[in-house]
Amino acid sequence: MTLIRFLSLCIIFCLEGWAQDNPPPKETLLNGWYLWDPYQYAIRNEGAGETLTGLDIELVKAITTAAKYKVVYEPISWRQHQEDLKNGKRDFAAGATYTEERAQFVHFSAPYRFEENSLFVRRDEESRLQFKTIPELLDQIKQHRFRLGIIEGYIYADPAINKWLKDPQNQDLIVKANNDLENINSLLEGKIDGFLADRIVGATLIWRTNHGPTINEIRLGIKTPIHFMFSKKTVPLTQVEEFNQAIEKVKDSSAYNQIISWYLHPVLLLQTIDTNWFHFIEIMGTIAFAISGLVIAYQKRATLFGAFLLAVLPSLGGGIIRDVIFNRKPVGALQSPLYLSLVLATVLIGFAAVHLYAFWQKKRLTTAGKHPSYKTSHVAEHVLAICDAMGLAAFTITGIVVSVMAKVTPLWLWGAFFAFLTGAGGGILRDLISGSKDIVSLRGGIYPEIAIFWGFSLSVFLMWQTNDINPEAIKYGVMLHVAGAFLTRLLVYFLKIPNIYFRNEEISSHT
């Protein structure tokens, strides 16, 4: 009898152990999230609360849909999230780096993306650390008593960094936070000297908080694969394998590249164009477009209000039409009074200049017994053409940026269209309103074609970049396309390159 009881207990213990290692699959998995923009964050909807979104949120949605499961999210710190996985209170976590310690209590999925870590410091102290390798960086941190901000419970891309962070001798130099926004605030308040972060997350927060002039990124060149983690107490290996199959299915689909593009490209593009050099060419282009409207107003003897309308249309008209089509709120032109103020100032200065010049010419030529005649300086025309080329280049890029933010697909088609609309659409409106017989953008020289070509080129470049997001490549890619559109417009203008017409003049004259 004792032997039977002993065997029964052994069987019970074996079954309990088997049940713990092979729990029944769940149709709905409990997940958690914390602020980690652009991977996971909440956006407020007018009168409808908040919506959870982000790159990881959308990837999880696509993968769980492919695996035919559902996920429920709850806000929680990253450290507590891991504790819940260990205790079986939570089933699932995204955005995780593999470690042997974690592998004791979770199953890791196949990688679904990669991340790269960088060091972020104040620009006035970026020369404080001089290093080429990670060991040199860690030595410099210790030598200079550099206070380093990290996310509590976060595993970084380099094993040497993770080992250094666990060393008790280094704890007085480590400042732990719940998210990267806390680290940015601590950096600005002087509580830390720098912080480690995913470079996309750091770039996003710096751009959103307008601290680009204050905080600088130091690239470390370290990458790591990112996985899902499943609690061993609640999720069986068979279910993890189903997720692995779903990951491969989604990664091979167009949806994967679309999600990458939707959430990473807007941040990297906006970070690139939110610079002094891009603002400068935007301003010069806006002024040049306004002057082109004043030239027509002068020729048509328009009223002062008419001159303002003809000046504002090429400067802001294309962007406004684009934003109305996208239902963008607020319309870009309304976000800042700068550009409308520039147009207004250009009109008033032009009005004063025209009347002062007319008065001076009339007085000088009447004294000489001659009638006044007005000639436009070739130098002024050339300067206007250069500024106009700046505007076309800047507005072409802006059209692509807004197209990416609006998540249009396919980008190669709609990106080129909205680049044209932003760059040349206002000019078409101007010519229509002025009653001009010749709409310059449709019957004149090569102009909208430049925006279409370079818009298409940038769109294709961004689509190619979804396979391996590189912020530096996107930055220089944007700069190359700005320069390309600018130089193309100047070559067309100075070399007087003719356009291609649908019907030759010779044919039309004989019909």
Buried (B, 14 or more C-beta within 10 A) or exposed (E): EEEEEEEEEEEEEEEEEEEEEEBEBBEEBBBBBBBBBBBBBBEEEEEEEEEEBBBBBBBBBBBBBBBEBEBEBEEBBBBBBBBBBBEBBBBBBBBBBBEEEBEEBBBBBBBBBEBBBBBBBBEEBBEBBEBEEBEEBBBBBBEBEBBBBBBBBBBBBBEBBBEBBEEEEBEEBBBBBBBBBBBBBBBBEEBBBBBBBBBBBBBBBBBBBEBBEBBBBBEBEBEBBBBBBBBBBBBBEEBBBBBBEBBBBBBEEEBBBBBBBBBBBBBBBBBBBEBEEBEEBBBBBBBBBBBBBBBBBBEBEBEEEBBBBBBBBBBBBBBBBBBEBBEBEEBBBBEEEEBBEBBBEBBEBBBEEBEEEEEEBEEEEEEEEEEBEEEEEEEEEEBBBBBBBBBBBBBBBBBBBBBBBBBBBEBBEBBBBBBBBBBBBBBBBBBEBBEBEEBBBEEEBBBBBBBBBBBBBBBBBBBEBBEEBEBEBBBEBBBBBBEBBBEBBBBBBEEEEEEEEEEEEEEEEEE
